[in-house]
Amino acid sequence: MRDDAVINPRSTKAWKALEKDAKRMKATTIQELFAADPARAERMTFEGAGISMDLSKNLIDDEVITHLLELAEQTKVLDRRDAMFRGDAINNSEERRVLHVALRMPRSTPLVLDGHDVVADVHEVLDHMGSFCEDVREGRWLGATGKRITDVVNVGIGGSYLGPEMAALALRRAVSAPIDAHFVANVDAADLEAVVSKLDPETTVVIVASKTFTTLETMTNAGLARDWIAGALGEAAVANHFVAVSTNHEAVKEFGISENAMFGFWDWVGGRYSMDSAIGLSTMMLIGKDGFAEMLAGFHDVDQHFCDTDPKKNLPLLLGLMRVWYGNFLGAETVGVMPYSNDLKRLPAYLQQLQMESNGKRVSRDGVAVEYSTGPIVWGEPGTDGQHSFYQLLHQGTKLIPLDLIGFLTPLSGYRESHDLLIANLLAQSQALAFGRLADEVAASGVEEWQVPFRTFPGNRPSTLFFLDELTPRSLGSLIALYEHDVFTQGAVWGIDSFDQWGVELGKAMATSIAGTLTDETVALTYDSSTNSAIERYRNSRRRWA
């Protein structure tokens, strides 16, 4: 379904004003902006849902923010936000609603669509998850030989893998049961092999996370895991050691999984927005149903903030508009996400999918090719690791790369003194990127004249500094929801559908076609010459080991 009401952002008055702003900002520096405005940091730090967001070290001023907010108004971002929360089918290319926000609505907040309360459905699944997880955690759900479950293996890919894996690492301090979680996604069987080689099938339960129960990579790995369990314990053991997150009842039953061990979700939940649905079953096993409820509350805190807060103080709206500013007006092509928390080491990978699968689009919702840049490339590593890797380029390279620097005020380990050093590094990087160390300062420090150019840091490298009190289920939920609505804001400005993902389909379809030619040499090769040559090379190798 084409959306003929799309507004081309370049046709707006605000866009034209921002083009003029960009020329002005390119002629100034962050250093000069601070010098001219002593109250800048206080005025440009925004608070909401337990998150502090300091925009002051960005290449912006009040006029830029005003014009960005006008751009949001003129492209009807908030109208589209309201349509999403209302349950309209804003995923127009798939003609679906977009209701991941319903996954964290309180039980007491109904959302009735077509005469049916979807929030009631959500809580029915949450109750089912809670009952199952408590049975596992308390030793009532046992393996086929009567042993207690000690390990859970989540088999999925994309959103059914990245979110749960990220959460398991981030929330390790909130784990409240003697259970370890493991994650398998890659169709390279070495991934599964590396995991199960360390586990006892008698004490392992496997979650197969696939909405359709047909996802090629997931079902290939699920089949191998099934062989591992059945080979060790017998076919009848499958029912004790497998559960499914899926809506395909028949396929799940055929696999050998009981209906009581099947947890559903809905077509209005995209995979990359699903970690707070039944896809988070492994998360609930680790932190319990109460911990999971706290995480959902954190998501909901930001949902409410996004809906209720003045645009001038609205964290996800302002953050999304910053992405538009850098990508469309200052020429930045990437965004770096640097969590100063080792427990958040998988956050950048999670956000890569959230951002790039959502907004990596070349046509607007009316099917017309866009004439402006859309989704940024997202990447990152935890601090301080990256400081001894790619920060050289950030400080002295030639690329404009705005950064998200994320810190927690409360120590994340028992080694409290290390936390002081961690935060010192976070703050030092934020300051050094913005203000640098100019040639006259370098020269004044006694450096030999010929070395001054090599030791000069020009500064003027933008970053946004985020602080949360501590890393808990609730704060993690808030942080992820912040980024979800940041993504939404970008897509709404650009007039694209942030909730389809047709770009992943072509490669999967071609892989299915090519797979048959690798094993059946009677099949004529009709691909391009490069692909045909590569297939022949593989066939020759395969004859030696198949």
C-alpha positions in Angstrom: 0.0 0.0 0.0 1.6 3.3 -1.1 1.4 6.2 1.2 0.5 9.1 -1.0 0.7 11.6 2.0 4.5 11.5 2.2 6.1 14.9 2.6 9.5 15.3 0.9 11.6 16.9 3.7 13.6 18.8 1.2 10.5 20.7 0.2 10.0 22.2 3.7 11.0 25.6 4.8 12.8 24.1 7.7 15.1 22.1 5.5 16.1 25.2 3.6 16.8 27.0 6.9 18.9 24.1 8.0 21.0 24.3 4.9 21.9 27.8 5.8 22.5 26.8 9.4 25.0 24.1 8.1 27.0 26.8 6.3 27.2 28.8 9.5 28.1 25.8 11.7 30.9 24.8 9.3 32.4 28.2 9.9 32.5 27.8 13.6 33.8 25.3 16.2 32.5 23.7 19.3 35.2 25.6 21.2 33.8 28.9 20.0 30.2 27.9 20.7 31.2 27.2 24.4 33.2 30.4 24.7 30.2 32.4 23.5 27.7 30.7 25.8 28.8 29.8 29.3 25.3 28.3 30.1 25.4 26.1 27.0 25.9 22.7 28.8 23.1 23.4 31.3 20.7 24.5 28.7 21.5 21.6 26.3 21.3 18.8 28.8 17.9 17.0 28.8 16.5 14.5 31.3 13.8 11.9 31.1 13.0 8.3 32.1 16.2 8.1 34.1 18.5 9.2 31.2 20.5 12.3 31.0 21.5 13.5 27.5 24.0 16.2 27.0 23.9 17.7 23.5 26.2 20.6 24.2 29.3 19.1 22.6 27.6 18.9 19.2 27.8 21.3 16.2 24.5 23.0 17.0 23.1 26.1 18.5 19.7 27.2 19.5 18.8 28.2 16.0 19.7 24.7 14.7 17.5 23.1 17.3 14.6 25.4 16.5 14.8 24.5 12.8 15.2 20.8 13.5 12.0 20.9 15.6 10.3 22.8 12.8 11.4 20.1 10.4 9.8 17.5 12.6 6.6 19.6 12.7 6.6 20.1 8.9 7.2 16.4 8.2 4.4 15.5 10.7 6.7 13.3 12.9 4.4 13.6 15.9 1.3 12.8 13.9 3.0 9.6 12.8 4.1 8.9 16.3 0.5 9.2 17.5 -0.6 6.9 14.6 1.8 4.2 15.7 0.7 4.3 19.3 -3.0 4.3 18.1 -2.4 1.1 16.2 -2.7 2.4 12.6 -1.0 0.3 9.9 2.0 2.6 9.5 4.1 -0.3 8.1 2.6 0.5 4.7 4.7 -1.8 2.4 3.6 -4.8 4.5 0.2 -3.3 5.4 0.8 -4.0 9.1 0.4 -2.2 12.4 3.6 -1.3 14.3 2.9 -2.1 18.0 6.1 -3.1 19.8 5.0 -0.3 22.2 2.0 -2.6 23.2 4.5 -5.2 24.4 5.3 -3.0 27.5 1.9 -1.4 28.2 0.6 -2.2 31.7 -2.1 -4.7 32.1 -4.4 -1.9 33.2 -4.0 0.0 29.9 -6.2 -1.6 27.2 -5.5 -1.0 23.5 -8.6 -2.1 21.6 -8.2 -2.7 17.9 -11.0 -4.1 15.8 -12.9 -4.9 19.0 -10.0 -6.8 20.5 -7.7 -5.8 23.3 -4.1 -6.5 22.2 -2.7 -5.7 25.6 -4.6 -8.5 27.1 -3.1 -10.8 24.5 0.4 -9.6 25.4 -0.1 -10.2 29.1 -1.5 -13.7 28.4 1.8 -14.6 26.7 3.8 -12.9 29.5 1.9 -14.9 32.1 2.6 -18.1 30.1 6.3 -17.1 29.9 6.4 -16.4 33.6 4.9 -19.7 34.6 7.3 -21.6 32.4 10.4 -19.7 33.5 9.5 -20.1 37.1 9.1 -23.9 36.6 12.6 -24.0 35.0 14.2 -21.7 37.6 12.7 -23.5 40.6 13.4 -27.0 39.2 9.9 -28.1 38.4 10.6 -28.4 34.7 13.2 -31.2 34.4 15.1 -32.8 31.7 14.2 -36.2 30.3 16.4 -38.0 32.8 15.0 -36.0 35.8 17.9 -33.6 36.1 17.5 -29.9 36.7 18.0 -27.5 33.8 21.3 -25.5 34.1 21.7 -24.1 30.6 19.5 -22.6 28.0 20.5 -22.3 24.3 18.7 -19.6 22.3 18.7 -20.6 18.6 17.6 -17.7 16.4 19.0 -15.0 14.1 18.7 -11.3 13.7 16.3 -9.8 16.2 15.6 -13.2 17.7 19.3 -13.4 18.6 20.9 -10.0 19.0 18.4 -8.7 21.6 18.5 -11.7 23.9 22.3 -12.0 23.7 22.8 -8.3 24.4 20.4 -8.5 27.3 22.1 -11.6 28.8 25.4 -9.8 28.9 24.0 -6.5 30.0 22.0 -7.9 32.9 24.4 -10.5 34.2 24.4 -8.8 37.6 20.6 -9.2 37.7 20.6 -13.0 37.1 18.8 -14.6 39.9 18.8 -18.4 39.0 21.6 -21.0 38.5 21.2 -20.9 34.7 23.6 -19.9 32.0 22.4 -18.7 28.6 24.1 -19.4 25.3 23.3 -18.1 21.8 23.5 -19.6 18.4 22.8 -17.8 15.1 25.3 -18.4 12.4 24.4 -21.2 9.9 28.1 -22.1 10.1 27.8 -25.2 12.3 31.0 -24.2 14.1 28.8 -21.8 16.1 26.5 -24.5 17.4 29.3 -26.9 17.9 31.3 -24.5 20.0 28.3 -24.0 22.3 27.0 -27.6 22.7 30.5 -29.1 23.1 30.6 -27.5 26.6 27.1 -28.5 27.6 25.4 -31.6 29.0 22.3 -32.5 27.0 20.6 -33.8 30.1 20.5 -30.3 31.7 20.0 -28.2 28.6 16.9 -26.6 27.2 16.9 -25.2 23.6 14.7 -22.2 22.6 14.0 -22.2 18.9 13.0 -18.6 18.0 11.4 -18.3 14.6 8.0 -16.7 14.0 7.3 -18.8 11.0 9.4 -21.8 12.1 10.8 -21.8 8.6 13.8 -19.4 8.9 16.5 -21.3 7.1 19.5 -20.5 9.4 17.5 -21.0 12.6 15.8 -24.2 11.5 19.1 -25.7 10.2 20.7 -25.1 13.6 17.5 -26.3 15.4 17.7 -29.5 13.5 21.4 -30.0 14.5 20.5 -29.2 18.1 17.6 -31.7 17.9 20.0 -34.4 16.6 22.4 -33.6 19.5 19.6 -34.0 22.1 17.9 -37.0 20.5 21.2 -38.7 19.8 22.1 -38.6 23.5 18.8 -39.0 25.2 16.4 -40.5 22.6 13.6 -39.0 20.5 11.1 -38.8 23.4 13.5 -36.3 25.1 12.8 -33.6 22.6 9.6 -32.6 24.5 11.6 -32.0 27.7 14.5 -30.1 26.1 12.9 -27.9 23.4 10.6 -24.9 23.5 9.5 -22.7 20.6 8.9 -19.0 20.1 6.7 -19.1 17.0 3.2 -18.8 15.6 3.4 -21.9 13.4 1.6 -24.5 15.6 1.7 -27.3 13.1 5.4 -27.0 12.4 6.2 -26.8 16.1 4.2 -29.9 16.9 5.8 -31.8 14.0 9.2 -30.9 15.5 8.2 -32.6 18.7 7.5 -29.6 20.9 4.4 -29.6 23.0 1.9 -26.7 22.7 2.5 -25.8 26.3 6.1 -25.1 25.4 5.2 -22.7 22.6 5.1 -19.0 23.0 3.6 -16.8 20.4 3.9 -13.2 19.2 2.3 -11.2 16.5 3.0 -9.9 13.0 2.9 -6.3 14.3 6.2 -7.0 16.1 9.3 -6.7 13.9 12.2 -8.9 14.9 14.5 -6.0 15.8 11.8 -4.6 18.1 11.0 -8.0 19.8 13.4 -8.4 22.7 10.6 -7.5 25.1 8.2 -10.1 23.6 8.4 -13.9 23.9 11.7 -13.6 22.0 13.0 -12.5 25.4 12.2 -15.9 27.0 15.9 -16.5 27.7 16.1 -13.1 29.4 13.2 -14.0 31.6 14.8 -17.3 32.5 17.8 -15.4 33.7 16.3 -12.5 35.6 12.9 -13.9 36.4 9.4 -12.6 35.6 9.8 -9.7 38.1 13.1 -8.6 36.5 11.5 -8.8 33.1 8.6 -6.7 34.3 11.1 -4.1 35.4 12.7 -4.1 32.0 9.3 -3.6 30.4 8.6 -0.7 32.8 11.8 0.9 31.6 10.6 0.6 28.0 7.3 2.1 28.9 8.9 5.0 30.8 10.5 6.2 27.5 7.3 5.4 25.5 5.4 7.8 27.9 8.2 10.4 27.7 8.2 10.2 23.9 4.4 10.8 23.8 4.0 13.3 26.6 7.1 15.5 26.8 7.4 18.9 25.1 9.3 18.4 21.8 11.9 20.9 23.0 12.8 18.5 25.9 11.9 15.2 24.2 15.0 12.9 24.3 14.3 10.5 21.4 12.9 13.2 19.2 15.9 15.4 19.7 18.3 12.5 19.3 16.7 11.4 16.0 16.8 14.9 14.7 20.5 15.0 15.5 21.0 12.0 13.2 19.2 13.9 10.5 21.3 17.0 11.1 24.6 15.2 10.8 23.6 12.9 7.9 21.7 15.4 5.7 23.4 18.7 6.4 27.0 18.1 7.7 27.8 15.0 5.6 28.4 12.4 8.3 27.8 8.9 7.1 28.3 6.9 10.4 27.4 7.1 14.0 29.7 5.6 16.7 28.1 4.1 19.8 30.6 3.7 22.6 29.2 2.3 25.9 31.6 2.8 28.8 30.4 -0.5 30.2 31.8 -3.8 29.3 28.5 -5.4 30.1 27.0 -3.4 27.2 29.6 -4.7 24.7 26.9 -6.2 22.4 24.8 -3.0 22.4 26.5 -1.6 19.2 25.8 -4.8 17.3 22.2 -4.7 18.5 21.8 -1.1 17.4 23.3 -1.9 14.0 20.3 -4.0 13.2 17.8 -1.7 14.8 19.1 1.4 13.0 20.3 -0.1 9.6 17.6 -2.6 9.0 15.0 0.1 9.9 16.3 3.1 8.0 18.6 1.6 5.3 15.9 2.4 2.7 16.2 4.0 -0.8 12.5 4.7 -1.5 10.0 6.7 0.5 6.6 5.3 1.6 5.1 6.3 -1.7 7.5 4.1 -3.6 9.6 7.0 -5.0 13.4 7.0 -4.8 14.6 9.5 -2.2 17.0 12.3 -3.2 18.7 12.6 0.2 20.7 10.4 2.5 18.8 8.1 4.9 20.0 5.7 7.6 23.5 6.1 9.0 26.0 3.3 9.4 26.2 2.4 13.1 29.2 0.8 14.7 31.1 0.9 18.0 32.9 -0.9 20.8 32.9 -0.5 24.6 35.2 2.0 26.1 38.1 1.9 26.9 38.8 -0.8 24.4 38.2 1.4 21.4 40.5 4.1 22.7 43.5 1.9 21.9 42.0 1.0 18.5 40.1 3.4 16.3 40.0 6.5 18.5 43.1 7.6 16.6 40.9 8.2 13.6 38.3 9.9 15.6 40.7 12.4 17.0 43.1 13.1 14.1 41.4 11.6 11.0 39.5 13.3 8.3 36.0 11.9 8.8 33.1 13.6 10.7 31.8 10.9 13.0 29.3 11.9 15.7 29.5 9.7 18.8 27.2 8.5 21.5 29.2 8.1 24.7 27.2 6.2 27.4 28.2 6.0 31.0 26.7 4.8 34.3 27.1 6.6 37.6 27.1 3.6 39.8 29.9 1.0 39.5 29.1 -2.1 37.6 31.5 -4.4 39.5 32.8 -4.8 43.0 36.1 -3.1 42.0 35.0 0.4 42.8 38.3 2.2 42.2 38.3 1.0 38.5 35.0 2.8 38.0 36.5 6.1 38.8 39.1 5.5 36.1 36.5 4.3 33.6 34.4 7.5 34.1 37.5 9.6 33.9 38.2 8.1 30.5 34.7 8.7 29.4 34.7 12.4 30.3 38.3 12.9 29.0 37.3 11.5 25.6 34.2 13.7 25.4 36.3 16.8 26.3 39.3 15.9 24.0 37.0 15.2 21.0 35.3 18.6 21.4 38.2 20.9 22.4 41.3 19.0 21.2 44.8 20.4 21.8 45.7 23.1 19.4 49.1 23.8 17.9 49.9 26.7 20.2 49.2 24.6 23.2 51.4 21.8 21.9 54.2 24.2 21.2 53.9 25.8 24.6 54.3 22.3 26.2 57.9 22.2 25.0 57.4 19.8 22.0 60.0 20.3 19.3 58.7 22.5 16.5 58.8 19.8 13.8 56.6 17.5 15.9 53.9 20.0 16.6 51.7 19.1 13.6 51.8 15.4 14.6 50.7 16.1 18.1 48.0 18.6 17.4 44.4 17.6 18.0 42.0 19.9 16.1 39.0 19.0 18.3 35.6 20.0 17.0 34.6 16.3 17.0 31.0 16.1 18.1 29.7 13.7 20.8 26.5 13.2 22.9 27.1 12.2 26.5 24.5 10.0 28.1 24.4 9.2 31.8 22.2 6.6 33.6 22.4 5.9 37.3 23.2 2.1 37.0 22.7 -0.7 34.6 19.5 -2.5 35.6 16.7 -4.2 33.8 14.7 -1.0 34.0 17.5 1.3 32.7 18.3 -1.2 29.9 14.7 -1.1 28.8 14.7 2.7 28.9 18.0 2.9 26.9 16.7 0.5 24.2 13.4 2.4 23.9 15.3 5.6 23.5 17.0 4.2 20.5 13.8 2.7 19.1 12.1 6.1 19.0 15.3 7.8 17.8 15.1 5.4 14.8 11.4 6.2 14.4 12.0 9.9 14.4 14.6 9.6 11.6 12.4 7.5 9.4 9.4 9.8 9.9 11.4 12.8 8.8 12.7 11.0 5.7 9.3 9.7 4.8 10.5 6.0 4.7 9.0 2.8 6.1 11.2 2.0 9.1 9.4 -1.2 9.8 9.8 -3.4 6.7 13.0 -5.2 5.7 12.8 -6.3 2.1 16.5 -5.8 1.7 17.2 -9.0 3.5 15.1 -11.1 1.2 17.1 -11.2 -2.1 20.3 -12.7 -0.7 18.3 -15.4 1.2 16.4 -16.4 -2.0 19.6 -16.6 -4.1 21.3 -18.7 -1.4 18.5 -21.2 -1.6 19.0 -21.4 -5.3 22.8 -21.7 -5.2 22.7 -24.3 -2.4 21.3 -26.9 -4.8 24.1 -26.3 -7.3 26.8 -26.9 -4.8 25.7 -30.5 -4.0 24.3 -31.6 -7.4 26.9 -31.3 -10.1 24.3 -32.2 -12.8 22.7 -28.8 -12.4 23.9 -26.4 -15.2 25.4 -23.2 -13.9 23.6 -20.2 -15.3 24.8 -17.4 -13.0 27.3 -14.7 -13.9 30.9 -15.9 -14.7 32.3 -14.9 -11.3 29.6 -16.9 -9.4 29.9 -19.9 -11.8 33.7 -20.0 -11.2 33.3 -19.8 -7.5 30.7 -22.7 -7.5 33.1 -24.8 -9.6 35.9 -24.1 -7.1 33.7 -25.2 -4.3 32.5 -28.3 -6.1 36.1 -29.3 -6.7 36.9 -28.9 -3.0 33.8 -30.7 -1.9 34.7 -33.8 -3.8 37.6 -34.3 -1.4 35.6 -34.2 1.8 31.9 -34.9 1.2 
